[in-house]
């Protein structure tokens, strides 16, 4: 009993206190994302819109994501991040209620666009909160913990949303709004008296560019993230139809693949991230990109349920390695300059690549067949390798500066 308590205590001390708060926040907010999982069914079955209209409405939400990401980052340069996050959660709750009440197409389009912008802004602010409240050496761990909370929340949301949808589709919106309010209350109570971790002198240096558009390392990283986003997104938009067409596997199989992905992230994210810390960010990103390319590129080469599961395991391990590391490197660049612009631009580009990928993937699928989608995804992931190498090349001046940031006492 004592050893178990000691283990729990060590685990709690492994993460900064704010990492637990933000992981709980993202878990609750992902529960409220059950609306997004069932929105297409609601618009089609409950409101009776034609499939073309459903597609345009959902694309409005996707279009709002990159816009909100950039605007949220810019606003965070002028307003306290925690208060801005709380305000956006409050607005989100009301948007969810309105989505459950409004039936007019034009109003729904506006609400979905605004909802996407809010979600994009909240994602950007989440990254800035991690940077502000966690020391440098704890940020990779905090990213891992947030990913566990996010995947766990989405897994529960899928089950809970299915139960609510069978009763009444509108319950999805009202329960999601209630969960958003719960997340808001939790966040306000947890951050009301908590001070941000400040880095003295971190914004006054010539060794690292303070503007993202002039930061060559950041621009290389941005290019790599766009390629990885384009490579990764077909998992969500194309994999189901591909398995049906080429593997002759039913819809339940794709559900099991996403469940396997979520289970692997929840169980392996923290231990793999802890193990990979010794290798450095460059090795994590390169290994993650290679595994993503292998996992997706192997799909045209096999058949059967076991082969699909093996593919899912490989690309999921790649996802576990490159996803949090990308965010940590963006934080490293952002802490030396206008962090809101850094986070906003990064999240906007990732969201834009996720928005474009289904369209490009659909065109490839239609003209060249389903195998071409995964070969293209593998090629994109491999194309990110030289960009990652350039992005992680640190000059001696920057090395001294960034090591000083990791030890704030050196500024005094």
LODRENVO-105305 format. One record per residue (C-alpha): residue number from 1; residue in three letters; z, y, x. Coordinates in steps of 0.02 Angstrom, whole numbers, plus 32768, in hexadecimal, padded with zeros to 4 digits. Each point is the difference from the previous one (the first is absolute). Example, Ala and Ser with C-alpha at 12.3 -4.5 7.8 and 13.67 -1.06 7.14 Angstrom:
<pts>
@pos->1; code->Ala; zz->8186; yy->7F1F; xx->8267
@pos->2; code->Ser; zz->7FDF; yy->80AC; xx->8045
</pts>
This chain:
<pts>
@pos->1; code->Unk; zz->8000; yy->8000; xx->8000
@pos->2; code->Unk; zz->802F; yy->8076; xx->808E
@pos->3; code->Unk; zz->7F61; yy->7FD7; xx->8061
@pos->4; code->Unk; zz->7F97; yy->8021; xx->7F65
@pos->5; code->Unk; zz->8055; yy->80A9; xx->7FE8
@pos->6; code->Unk; zz->7FE2; yy->8029; xx->80B8
@pos->7; code->Unk; zz->7F48; yy->7FD4; xx->7FEE
@pos->8; code->Unk; zz->7FEF; yy->8072; xx->7F68
@pos->9; code->Unk; zz->8058; yy->808C; xx->805E
@pos->10; code->Unk; zz->7F8B; yy->7FEF; xx->8094
@pos->11; code->Unk; zz->7F6A; yy->8000; xx->7F8C
@pos->12; code->Unk; zz->803D; yy->80A0; xx->7FAC
@pos->13; code->Unk; zz->801A; yy->8052; xx->80A9
@pos->14; code->Unk; zz->7F51; yy->7FCE; xx->8039
@pos->15; code->Unk; zz->7FB7; yy->8081; xx->7F88
@pos->16; code->Unk; zz->802B; yy->80B7; xx->7FEC
@pos->17; code->Unk; zz->8060; yy->8023; xx->7F5D
@pos->18; code->Unk; zz->7F71; yy->8063; xx->7FB4
@pos->19; code->Unk; zz->7F8B; yy->7F6C; xx->801B
@pos->20; code->Unk; zz->8065; yy->7F9C; xx->7F80
@pos->21; code->Unk; zz->7FFC; yy->8092; xx->7F85
@pos->22; code->Unk; zz->7F43; yy->8015; xx->800F
@pos->23; code->Unk; zz->7FE2; yy->7F44; xx->7FF6
@pos->24; code->Unk; zz->8065; yy->7FFA; xx->7F5E
@pos->25; code->Unk; zz->7FA1; yy->8099; xx->7FC2
@pos->26; code->Unk; zz->7F56; yy->7FB3; xx->8021
@pos->27; code->Unk; zz->8039; yy->7F5C; xx->7FB1
@pos->28; code->Unk; zz->802E; yy->8059; xx->7F5E
@pos->29; code->Unk; zz->7F64; yy->806D; xx->8003
@pos->30; code->Unk; zz->7F92; yy->7F65; xx->8019
@pos->31; code->Unk; zz->8051; yy->7FB4; xx->7F67
@pos->32; code->Unk; zz->7FC1; yy->8095; xx->7F9F
@pos->33; code->Unk; zz->7F51; yy->7FDE; xx->8046
@pos->34; code->Unk; zz->7FED; yy->7F74; xx->7F80
@pos->35; code->Unk; zz->7F9D; yy->807F; xx->7F9B
@pos->36; code->Unk; zz->7F77; yy->8002; xx->8085
@pos->37; code->Unk; zz->7FF7; yy->7F42; xx->8000
@pos->38; code->Unk; zz->7FDD; yy->7FF7; xx->7F46
@pos->39; code->Unk; zz->7FA9; yy->80A8; xx->7FE1
@pos->40; code->Unk; zz->7F52; yy->7FB1; xx->7FF6
@pos->41; code->Unk; zz->803C; yy->7F82; xx->7F7F
@pos->42; code->Unk; zz->8055; yy->808B; xx->7F9B
@pos->43; code->Unk; zz->7F66; yy->806F; xx->7FFC
@pos->44; code->Unk; zz->7F8D; yy->7F70; xx->7FD4
@pos->45; code->Unk; zz->8067; yy->7F97; xx->7F87
@pos->46; code->Unk; zz->8079; yy->807B; xx->7FB1
@pos->47; code->Unk; zz->7F96; yy->809E; xx->7FF8
@pos->48; code->Unk; zz->7F58; yy->7FA7; xx->7FF2
@pos->49; code->Unk; zz->7FA2; yy->8067; xx->8082
@pos->50; code->Unk; zz->7F5C; yy->7FB7; xx->8045
@pos->51; code->Unk; zz->8009; yy->7FB7; xx->80AF
@pos->52; code->Unk; zz->7F99; yy->8091; xx->8048
@pos->53; code->Unk; zz->8080; yy->807E; xx->7FBF
@pos->54; code->Unk; zz->808F; yy->7F98; xx->8045
@pos->55; code->Unk; zz->7FAD; yy->8003; xx->80AB
@pos->56; code->Unk; zz->7FEB; yy->80BD; xx->7FFF
@pos->57; code->Unk; zz->80B3; yy->801C; xx->7FC7
@pos->58; code->Unk; zz->8047; yy->7F91; xx->8089
@pos->59; code->Unk; zz->7F92; yy->8054; xx->8082
@pos->60; code->Unk; zz->8052; yy->80A5; xx->7FCC
@pos->61; code->Unk; zz->80A8; yy->7FBB; xx->8038
@pos->62; code->Unk; zz->7FB2; yy->7FC9; xx->80A5
@pos->63; code->Unk; zz->7FB2; yy->80AC; xx->8019
@pos->64; code->Unk; zz->80A9; yy->8052; xx->7FEA
@pos->65; code->Unk; zz->8051; yy->7F9C; xx->808D
@pos->66; code->Unk; zz->7FAE; yy->8055; xx->8097
@pos->67; code->Unk; zz->800F; yy->80AD; xx->7FB3
@pos->68; code->Unk; zz->80BA; yy->7FE8; xx->7FDD
@pos->69; code->Unk; zz->801B; yy->7FB8; xx->80AD
@pos->70; code->Unk; zz->7FC1; yy->809D; xx->8056
@pos->71; code->Unk; zz->8052; yy->807A; xx->7F87
@pos->72; code->Unk; zz->80A6; yy->7FA5; xx->800F
@pos->73; code->Unk; zz->7FF8; yy->800B; xx->80BC
@pos->74; code->Unk; zz->7FD9; yy->80BA; xx->7FFD
@pos->75; code->Unk; zz->808B; yy->8024; xx->7F84
@pos->76; code->Unk; zz->807E; yy->7FA2; xx->806D
@pos->77; code->Unk; zz->7FE4; yy->8081; xx->8088
@pos->78; code->Unk; zz->8046; yy->8087; xx->7F8C
@pos->79; code->Unk; zz->8082; yy->7FA6; xx->7F93
@pos->80; code->Unk; zz->808E; yy->7F87; xx->8028
@pos->81; code->Unk; zz->7FB7; yy->7F50; xx->7FFB
@pos->82; code->Unk; zz->808E; yy->7FB2; xx->7F9D
@pos->83; code->Unk; zz->7FFD; yy->8085; xx->7F77
@pos->84; code->Unk; zz->7F43; yy->7FF8; xx->7FF5
@pos->85; code->Unk; zz->8007; yy->7F43; xx->7FED
@pos->86; code->Unk; zz->8082; yy->800D; xx->7F76
@pos->87; code->Unk; zz->7F95; yy->807F; xx->7FA2
@pos->88; code->Unk; zz->7F66; yy->7F90; xx->8009
@pos->89; code->Unk; zz->8062; yy->7F6A; xx->7FC0
@pos->90; code->Unk; zz->803C; yy->8069; xx->7F6D
@pos->91; code->Unk; zz->7F4D; yy->8034; xx->7FD4
@pos->92; code->Unk; zz->7FC4; yy->7F4C; xx->8015
@pos->93; code->Unk; zz->807A; yy->7FC2; xx->7F7D
@pos->94; code->Unk; zz->7FB7; yy->8078; xx->7F7E
@pos->95; code->Unk; zz->7F4E; yy->7FD3; xx->802F
@pos->96; code->Unk; zz->8027; yy->7F48; xx->7FE0
@pos->97; code->Unk; zz->8047; yy->802B; xx->7F54
@pos->98; code->Unk; zz->7F64; yy->8066; xx->7FD5
@pos->99; code->Unk; zz->7F8E; yy->7F72; xx->8039
@pos->100; code->Unk; zz->8053; yy->7F91; xx->7F7F
@pos->101; code->Unk; zz->7FE7; yy->807F; xx->7F74
@pos->102; code->Unk; zz->7F55; yy->804F; xx->8020
@pos->103; code->Unk; zz->7F63; yy->7FA7; xx->7FC3
@pos->104; code->Unk; zz->7F7A; yy->8086; xx->801B
@pos->105; code->Unk; zz->7F89; yy->7FD5; xx->808F
@pos->106; code->Unk; zz->7FFB; yy->80AE; xx->804D
@pos->107; code->Unk; zz->80BE; yy->8012; xx->7FFF
@pos->108; code->Unk; zz->8014; yy->7F52; xx->8049
@pos->109; code->Unk; zz->7F85; yy->802A; xx->808B
@pos->110; code->Unk; zz->8064; yy->809C; xx->802D
@pos->111; code->Unk; zz->80A5; yy->7FA3; xx->7FFB
@pos->112; code->Unk; zz->7FC0; yy->7F73; xx->806D
@pos->113; code->Unk; zz->7FB7; yy->807B; xx->807D
@pos->114; code->Unk; zz->80A7; yy->805D; xx->8007
@pos->115; code->Unk; zz->805F; yy->7F5B; xx->800B
@pos->116; code->Unk; zz->7F97; yy->7FCD; xx->8096
@pos->117; code->Unk; zz->8021; yy->80A8; xx->8054
@pos->118; code->Unk; zz->80BC; yy->7FEB; xx->7FE5
@pos->119; code->Unk; zz->7FFF; yy->7F50; xx->8048
@pos->120; code->Unk; zz->7F9C; yy->803A; xx->8097
@pos->121; code->Unk; zz->807A; yy->808F; xx->8020
@pos->122; code->Unk; zz->8098; yy->7F8E; xx->7FEF
@pos->123; code->Unk; zz->7FB6; yy->7F86; xx->807F
@pos->124; code->Unk; zz->7FEA; yy->808D; xx->807C
@pos->125; code->Unk; zz->80B0; yy->8042; xx->7FE3
@pos->126; code->Unk; zz->8049; yy->7F51; xx->8014
@pos->127; code->Unk; zz->7FBA; yy->7FF9; xx->80B1
@pos->128; code->Unk; zz->8045; yy->80AB; xx->802A
@pos->129; code->Unk; zz->80AC; yy->7FD1; xx->7FBD
@pos->130; code->Unk; zz->8002; yy->7F69; xx->8074
@pos->131; code->Unk; zz->7FD5; yy->8071; xx->8092
@pos->132; code->Unk; zz->8083; yy->8083; xx->7FD2
@pos->133; code->Unk; zz->8090; yy->7F87; xx->7FE5
@pos->134; code->Unk; zz->7FE2; yy->7F76; xx->8080
@pos->135; code->Unk; zz->8007; yy->800B; xx->80BD
@pos->136; code->Unk; zz->7F63; yy->7FD2; xx->8061
@pos->137; code->Unk; zz->803B; yy->7F52; xx->8034
@pos->138; code->Unk; zz->802C; yy->7FD4; xx->7F4A
@pos->139; code->Unk; zz->7F5F; yy->8039; xx->7FAB
@pos->140; code->Unk; zz->7F9F; yy->7F5E; xx->8018
@pos->141; code->Unk; zz->8092; yy->7FA1; xx->7FB3
@pos->142; code->Unk; zz->800A; yy->807C; xx->7F6F
@pos->143; code->Unk; zz->7F46; yy->7FEA; xx->7FE0
@pos->144; code->Unk; zz->8017; yy->7F43; xx->7FFB
@pos->145; code->Unk; zz->8091; yy->800E; xx->7F86
@pos->146; code->Unk; zz->7F9C; yy->8074; xx->7F8F
@pos->147; code->Unk; zz->7F6F; yy->7F84; xx->7FFD
@pos->148; code->Unk; zz->8077; yy->7F75; xx->7FCD
@pos->149; code->Unk; zz->8044; yy->806D; xx->7F72
@pos->150; code->Unk; zz->7F4F; yy->802E; xx->7FCA
@pos->151; code->Unk; zz->7FBE; yy->7F4E; xx->7FFA
@pos->152; code->Unk; zz->809C; yy->7FBF; xx->7FAC
@pos->153; code->Unk; zz->7FF2; yy->8088; xx->7F7C
@pos->154; code->Unk; zz->7F49; yy->7FDB; xx->7FDE
@pos->155; code->Unk; zz->8024; yy->7F45; xx->7FEF
@pos->156; code->Unk; zz->8088; yy->8020; xx->7F7F
@pos->157; code->Unk; zz->7F94; yy->8083; xx->7FA9
@pos->158; code->Unk; zz->7F76; yy->7F82; xx->7FE3
@pos->159; code->Unk; zz->8075; yy->7F86; xx->7FA8
@pos->160; code->Unk; zz->805F; yy->8084; xx->7F9D
@pos->161; code->Unk; zz->7F60; yy->805B; xx->7FCF
@pos->162; code->Unk; zz->7FB3; yy->7F61; xx->7FBC
@pos->163; code->Unk; zz->8097; yy->7FE1; xx->7F90
@pos->164; code->Unk; zz->8001; yy->80B3; xx->7FBF
@pos->165; code->Unk; zz->7F44; yy->8001; xx->7FE3
@pos->166; code->Unk; zz->800D; yy->7F67; xx->7F91
@pos->167; code->Unk; zz->807F; yy->805C; xx->7F94
@pos->168; code->Unk; zz->7FB2; yy->80AE; xx->7FFB
@pos->169; code->Unk; zz->7F91; yy->8054; xx->8081
@pos->170; code->Unk; zz->8057; yy->80A7; xx->7FE5
@pos->171; code->Unk; zz->80A4; yy->7FB7; xx->803B
@pos->172; code->Unk; zz->7FB1; yy->7FFC; xx->80AD
@pos->173; code->Unk; zz->7FF8; yy->80BE; xx->8003
@pos->174; code->Unk; zz->80AC; yy->8020; xx->7FB9
@pos->175; code->Unk; zz->8059; yy->7F80; xx->806E
@pos->176; code->Unk; zz->7FA1; yy->8040; xx->8098
@pos->177; code->Unk; zz->8036; yy->80B2; xx->7FD7
@pos->178; code->Unk; zz->80B5; yy->7FC3; xx->7FF3
@pos->179; code->Unk; zz->7FF1; yy->7FAA; xx->80A9
@pos->180; code->Unk; zz->7FBA; yy->80A0; xx->804B
@pos->181; code->Unk; zz->8095; yy->8062; xx->7FBE
@pos->182; code->Unk; zz->8074; yy->7F7B; xx->8049
@pos->183; code->Unk; zz->7FA8; yy->8013; xx->80A8
@pos->184; code->Unk; zz->8015; yy->80BD; xx->7FF3
@pos->185; code->Unk; zz->80BA; yy->7FF4; xx->7FDC
@pos->186; code->Unk; zz->8019; yy->7F84; xx->808F
@pos->187; code->Unk; zz->7FA0; yy->8070; xx->8078
@pos->188; code->Unk; zz->805C; yy->80A0; xx->7FD1
@pos->189; code->Unk; zz->80AB; yy->7FAD; xx->800D
@pos->190; code->Unk; zz->7FD5; yy->7FB3; xx->80A8
@pos->191; code->Unk; zz->7FB6; yy->809B; xx->8052
@pos->192; code->Unk; zz->8065; yy->808E; xx->7FB2
@pos->193; code->Unk; zz->8078; yy->8011; xx->8095
@pos->194; code->Unk; zz->7F94; yy->7FA9; xx->8083
@pos->195; code->Unk; zz->7FBA; yy->806B; xx->808C
@pos->196; code->Unk; zz->7F58; yy->7FDE; xx->8051
@pos->197; code->Unk; zz->7FF9; yy->7FC2; xx->80B3
@pos->198; code->Unk; zz->7FC2; yy->809A; xx->805C
@pos->199; code->Unk; zz->7FA5; yy->7FFA; xx->80A7
@pos->200; code->Unk; zz->8027; yy->809B; xx->8064
@pos->201; code->Unk; zz->7F6A; yy->8046; xx->8057
@pos->202; code->Unk; zz->7F8A; yy->7F7F; xx->7FBA
@pos->203; code->Unk; zz->7F8D; yy->8084; xx->7FBC
@pos->204; code->Unk; zz->7FFB; yy->806D; xx->8099
@pos->205; code->Unk; zz->7F92; yy->7FAA; xx->8081
@pos->206; code->Unk; zz->7F57; yy->8010; xx->804F
@pos->207; code->Unk; zz->7FF1; yy->7F48; xx->8030
@pos->208; code->Unk; zz->7FD8; yy->7FC4; xx->7F52
@pos->209; code->Unk; zz->7F8B; yy->805C; xx->7F8A
@pos->210; code->Unk; zz->8058; yy->804D; xx->7F6A
@pos->211; code->Unk; zz->7F66; yy->7FFF; xx->7F91
@pos->212; code->Unk; zz->7FBB; yy->7F57; xx->7FC4
@pos->213; code->Unk; zz->7F4A; yy->803A; xx->800B
@pos->214; code->Unk; zz->8015; yy->8022; xx->80BB
@pos->215; code->Unk; zz->8067; yy->7F65; xx->8025
@pos->216; code->Unk; zz->7F81; yy->7F86; xx->804A
@pos->217; code->Unk; zz->8077; yy->7F6D; xx->7FFE
@pos->218; code->Unk; zz->8024; yy->801C; xx->7F48
@pos->219; code->Unk; zz->7F47; yy->800F; xx->7FD6
@pos->220; code->Unk; zz->7FDF; yy->7F59; xx->8057
@pos->221; code->Unk; zz->808F; yy->7FB6; xx->7F9C
@pos->222; code->Unk; zz->7FBA; yy->804C; xx->7F60
@pos->223; code->Unk; zz->7F57; yy->7FAF; xx->8022
@pos->224; code->Unk; zz->8052; yy->7F57; xx->801E
@pos->225; code->Unk; zz->8064; yy->800E; xx->7F5E
@pos->226; code->Unk; zz->7F62; yy->8026; xx->7F9B
@pos->227; code->Unk; zz->7FAA; yy->7F65; xx->8046
@pos->228; code->Unk; zz->8099; yy->7F95; xx->7FE0
@pos->229; code->Unk; zz->8010; yy->8044; xx->7F4F
@pos->230; code->Unk; zz->7F49; yy->7FD8; xx->7FDB
@pos->231; code->Unk; zz->8018; yy->7F51; xx->8049
@pos->232; code->Unk; zz->80A2; yy->7FD9; xx->7FA4
@pos->233; code->Unk; zz->7FDF; yy->8042; xx->7F50
@pos->234; code->Unk; zz->7F80; yy->7F78; xx->7FCC
@pos->235; code->Unk; zz->8094; yy->7F88; xx->7FF9
@pos->236; code->Unk; zz->8035; yy->8057; xx->7F5F
@pos->237; code->Unk; zz->7F55; yy->802D; xx->7FB8
@pos->238; code->Unk; zz->7F8E; yy->7F6F; xx->8032
@pos->239; code->Unk; zz->8066; yy->7F65; xx->8029
@pos->240; code->Unk; zz->801A; yy->7FC6; xx->7F4D
@pos->241; code->Unk; zz->7F47; yy->7FFE; xx->7FD2
@pos->242; code->Unk; zz->7FD2; yy->7FB6; xx->80A9
@pos->243; code->Unk; zz->8075; yy->7F6B; xx->7FEB
@pos->244; code->Unk; zz->7FBC; yy->7FE5; xx->7F52
@pos->245; code->Unk; zz->7F49; yy->8008; xx->8036
@pos->246; code->Unk; zz->8003; yy->7FA8; xx->80A8
@pos->247; code->Unk; zz->809D; yy->7F93; xx->7FFF
@pos->248; code->Unk; zz->7FFC; yy->7FD5; xx->7F46
@pos->249; code->Unk; zz->80B9; yy->8029; xx->7FF5
@pos->250; code->Unk; zz->804E; yy->8047; xx->7F61
@pos->251; code->Unk; zz->8057; yy->80A6; xx->7FE4
@pos->252; code->Unk; zz->80AB; yy->7FB2; xx->801A
@pos->253; code->Unk; zz->7FD3; yy->7FE1; xx->80B6
@pos->254; code->Unk; zz->7FEC; yy->80B9; xx->8028
@pos->255; code->Unk; zz->80AA; yy->801C; xx->7FB1
@pos->256; code->Unk; zz->804A; yy->7F80; xx->8076
@pos->257; code->Unk; zz->7FAC; yy->8053; xx->8095
@pos->258; code->Unk; zz->8051; yy->80A7; xx->7FD7
@pos->259; code->Unk; zz->80A6; yy->7FA7; xx->7FE4
@pos->260; code->Unk; zz->7FED; yy->7FAB; xx->80AA
@pos->261; code->Unk; zz->7FD7; yy->80A8; xx->804F
@pos->262; code->Unk; zz->809A; yy->8053; xx->7FB3
@pos->263; code->Unk; zz->8071; yy->7F6F; xx->8031
@pos->264; code->Unk; zz->7FC4; yy->8003; xx->80B4
@pos->265; code->Unk; zz->8019; yy->80BC; xx->800D
@pos->266; code->Unk; zz->80B0; yy->7FF5; xx->7FB7
@pos->267; code->Unk; zz->8034; yy->7F70; xx->8072
@pos->268; code->Unk; zz->7FA3; yy->8029; xx->80A1
@pos->269; code->Unk; zz->7FEF; yy->80BE; xx->8008
@pos->270; code->Unk; zz->80AA; yy->8025; xx->804E
@pos->271; code->Unk; zz->800A; yy->7F6D; xx->807B
@pos->272; code->Unk; zz->7F4A; yy->8014; xx->8038
@pos->273; code->Unk; zz->8015; yy->80BC; xx->8016
@pos->274; code->Unk; zz->80A0; yy->7FE3; xx->8064
@pos->275; code->Unk; zz->7FA9; yy->7F81; xx->806F
@pos->276; code->Unk; zz->7F66; yy->806E; xx->8017
@pos->277; code->Unk; zz->8067; yy->809A; xx->8033
@pos->278; code->Unk; zz->8003; yy->7FBE; xx->80B4
@pos->279; code->Unk; zz->7F42; yy->8000; xx->800A
@pos->280; code->Unk; zz->7FE4; yy->80B6; xx->7FD4
@pos->281; code->Unk; zz->7F9B; yy->8056; xx->7F79
@pos->282; code->Unk; zz->7F56; yy->7FE3; xx->8050
@pos->283; code->Unk; zz->8015; yy->7F43; xx->8006
@pos->284; code->Unk; zz->8040; yy->7FFA; xx->7F4E
@pos->285; code->Unk; zz->7F6B; yy->8063; xx->7FBE
@pos->286; code->Unk; zz->7F81; yy->7F9E; xx->8064
@pos->287; code->Unk; zz->804C; yy->7F59; xx->7FCF
@pos->288; code->Unk; zz->800C; yy->8034; xx->7F4A
@pos->289; code->Unk; zz->7F4B; yy->8038; xx->7FFA
@pos->290; code->Unk; zz->7FC4; yy->7F5F; xx->8054
@pos->291; code->Unk; zz->8061; yy->7F94; xx->7F86
@pos->292; code->Unk; zz->7FBD; yy->8065; xx->7F6D
@pos->293; code->Unk; zz->7F4F; yy->7FE5; xx->803F
@pos->294; code->Unk; zz->801D; yy->7F46; xx->801A
@pos->295; code->Unk; zz->8056; yy->7FE6; xx->7F58
@pos->296; code->Unk; zz->7F78; yy->8056; xx->7F9B
@pos->297; code->Unk; zz->7F6D; yy->7FCB; xx->806C
@pos->298; code->Unk; zz->802C; yy->7F47; xx->7FEF
@pos->299; code->Unk; zz->7FEB; yy->8000; xx->7F42
@pos->300; code->Unk; zz->7F43; yy->7FDB; xx->8002
@pos->301; code->Unk; zz->801D; yy->7F6D; xx->8076
@pos->302; code->Unk; zz->806A; yy->7F8C; xx->7F95
@pos->303; code->Unk; zz->8029; yy->7FC0; xx->7F53
@pos->304; code->Unk; zz->8094; yy->7FC7; xx->7F99
@pos->305; code->Unk; zz->80AB; yy->8042; xx->7FD3
@pos->306; code->Unk; zz->8052; yy->7FD6; xx->80A7
@pos->307; code->Unk; zz->7F7C; yy->8060; xx->8062
@pos->308; code->Unk; zz->8018; yy->8099; xx->7F91
@pos->309; code->Unk; zz->80BD; yy->7FF6; xx->801B
@pos->310; code->Unk; zz->7FE6; yy->7FF5; xx->80BC
@pos->311; code->Unk; zz->7F91; yy->809A; xx->7FF8
@pos->312; code->Unk; zz->8086; yy->805D; xx->7F9D
@pos->313; code->Unk; zz->8086; yy->7FD3; xx->807F
@pos->314; code->Unk; zz->7F95; yy->803F; xx->8091
@pos->315; code->Unk; zz->7FCF; yy->80A8; xx->7FB4
@pos->316; code->Unk; zz->80B0; yy->801B; xx->7FBC
@pos->317; code->Unk; zz->804B; yy->7FED; xx->80AE
@pos->318; code->Unk; zz->7F7F; yy->807E; xx->803B
@pos->319; code->Unk; zz->8034; yy->8076; xx->7F73
@pos->320; code->Unk; zz->80B7; yy->7FEB; xx->8031
@pos->321; code->Unk; zz->7FD9; yy->8035; xx->80B2
@pos->322; code->Unk; zz->7F8A; yy->8093; xx->7FE7
@pos->323; code->Unk; zz->803E; yy->8053; xx->7F5F
@pos->324; code->Unk; zz->80AD; yy->8040; xx->8038
@pos->325; code->Unk; zz->7FC3; yy->8021; xx->80B1
@pos->326; code->Unk; zz->7F7A; yy->8078; xx->7FC2
@pos->327; code->Unk; zz->8084; yy->8064; xx->7FA2
@pos->328; code->Unk; zz->8075; yy->8003; xx->8097
@pos->329; code->Unk; zz->7F76; yy->8044; xx->8071
@pos->330; code->Unk; zz->7FD7; yy->8087; xx->7F80
@pos->331; code->Unk; zz->80B9; yy->8031; xx->8001
@pos->332; code->Unk; zz->7FFB; yy->8008; xx->80BD
@pos->333; code->Unk; zz->7F70; yy->807B; xx->7FFB
@pos->334; code->Unk; zz->8046; yy->8061; xx->7F6A
@pos->335; code->Unk; zz->80AB; yy->8021; xx->8049
@pos->336; code->Unk; zz->7FB3; yy->8074; xx->8081
@pos->337; code->Unk; zz->7FA2; yy->8070; xx->7F87
@pos->338; code->Unk; zz->7FDD; yy->8028; xx->7F4A
@pos->339; code->Unk; zz->803E; yy->7F5A; xx->7FBD
@pos->340; code->Unk; zz->7FCB; yy->8022; xx->7F4C
@pos->341; code->Unk; zz->7F4B; yy->8013; xx->8036
@pos->342; code->Unk; zz->8008; yy->7F63; xx->806A
@pos->343; code->Unk; zz->8049; yy->7F94; xx->7F75
@pos->344; code->Unk; zz->7F92; yy->804D; xx->7F7B
@pos->345; code->Unk; zz->7F5F; yy->7FE7; xx->8063
@pos->346; code->Unk; zz->802C; yy->7F4D; xx->802E
@pos->347; code->Unk; zz->802F; yy->7FCE; xx->7F4E
@pos->348; code->Unk; zz->7F68; yy->805A; xx->7FBA
@pos->349; code->Unk; zz->7F88; yy->7FA3; xx->8074
@pos->350; code->Unk; zz->8052; yy->7F59; xx->7FDC
@pos->351; code->Unk; zz->7FF7; yy->8020; xx->7F44
@pos->352; code->Unk; zz->7F4A; yy->8038; xx->800E
@pos->353; code->Unk; zz->7FD0; yy->7F61; xx->805D
@pos->354; code->Unk; zz->8059; yy->7F99; xx->7F7B
@pos->355; code->Unk; zz->7FA1; yy->8061; xx->7F7A
@pos->356; code->Unk; zz->7F55; yy->7FE7; xx->8053
@pos->357; code->Unk; zz->8016; yy->7F4A; xx->8031
@pos->358; code->Unk; zz->7FEB; yy->7FB2; xx->7F51
@pos->359; code->Unk; zz->7F5C; yy->805E; xx->7FE6
@pos->360; code->Unk; zz->7FBA; yy->7FD1; xx->80AA
@pos->361; code->Unk; zz->803E; yy->7F4E; xx->7FEF
@pos->362; code->Unk; zz->7FB1; yy->7FF1; xx->7F54
@pos->363; code->Unk; zz->7F59; yy->8039; xx->8045
@pos->364; code->Unk; zz->8008; yy->7F82; xx->808E
@pos->365; code->Unk; zz->8033; yy->7F77; xx->7F88
@pos->366; code->Unk; zz->7F71; yy->8026; xx->7F8A
@pos->367; code->Unk; zz->7F75; yy->8011; xx->8081
@pos->368; code->Unk; zz->8031; yy->7F86; xx->8089
@pos->369; code->Unk; zz->807C; yy->7F87; xx->7FAF
@pos->370; code->Unk; zz->80BC; yy->7FEA; xx->800A
@pos->371; code->Unk; zz->8004; yy->7FBF; xx->80B3
@pos->372; code->Unk; zz->7FBF; yy->80A8; xx->803F
@pos->373; code->Unk; zz->809C; yy->805A; xx->7FC2
@pos->374; code->Unk; zz->8074; yy->7F9D; xx->8072
@pos->375; code->Unk; zz->7F8B; yy->8005; xx->8094
@pos->376; code->Unk; zz->7FF8; yy->80BE; xx->7FEB
@pos->377; code->Unk; zz->80BF; yy->8008; xx->7FF1
@pos->378; code->Unk; zz->8013; yy->7F9D; xx->80A1
@pos->379; code->Unk; zz->7F83; yy->8072; xx->8058
@pos->380; code->Unk; zz->805C; yy->809C; xx->7FC5
@pos->381; code->Unk; zz->80A8; yy->7FBC; xx->803C
@pos->382; code->Unk; zz->7FB5; yy->7FD5; xx->80AA
@pos->383; code->Unk; zz->7FAF; yy->80AD; xx->8009
@pos->384; code->Unk; zz->80AD; yy->804D; xx->7FF5
@pos->385; code->Unk; zz->8037; yy->7FB1; xx->80A5
@pos->386; code->Unk; zz->7FB2; yy->8081; xx->8077
@pos->387; code->Unk; zz->8041; yy->808D; xx->7F92
@pos->388; code->Unk; zz->80AF; yy->7FB5; xx->8006
@pos->389; code->Unk; zz->7FF4; yy->7FF4; xx->80BD
@pos->390; code->Unk; zz->7FD1; yy->80B8; xx->800E
@pos->391; code->Unk; zz->8086; yy->8035; xx->7F81
@pos->392; code->Unk; zz->808A; yy->7FAA; xx->8062
@pos->393; code->Unk; zz->7FD1; yy->8046; xx->80AA
@pos->394; code->Unk; zz->808F; yy->8076; xx->802A
@pos->395; code->Unk; zz->7FF7; yy->807C; xx->808E
@pos->396; code->Unk; zz->8091; yy->8012; xx->8079
@pos->397; code->Unk; zz->8030; yy->80AA; xx->7FB7
@pos->398; code->Unk; zz->8003; yy->7FB8; xx->7F50
@pos->399; code->Unk; zz->8061; yy->7F68; xx->803D
@pos->400; code->Unk; zz->8089; yy->8070; xx->8045
@pos->401; code->Unk; zz->8004; yy->8069; xx->7F62
@pos->402; code->Unk; zz->8004; yy->7F6D; xx->7F87
@pos->403; code->Unk; zz->8086; yy->7FA7; xx->8065
@pos->404; code->Unk; zz->8066; yy->80A1; xx->7FF7
@pos->405; code->Unk; zz->7FEE; yy->8000; xx->7F43
@pos->406; code->Unk; zz->8043; yy->7F4F; xx->7FF9
@pos->407; code->Unk; zz->809A; yy->8040; xx->805D
@pos->408; code->Unk; zz->802E; yy->80A6; xx->7FAB
@pos->409; code->Unk; zz->808D; yy->801E; xx->807D
@pos->410; code->Unk; zz->7F7F; yy->8024; xx->8084
@pos->411; code->Unk; zz->7FD4; yy->80A4; xx->7FA8
@pos->412; code->Unk; zz->80AD; yy->8046; xx->8014
</pts>
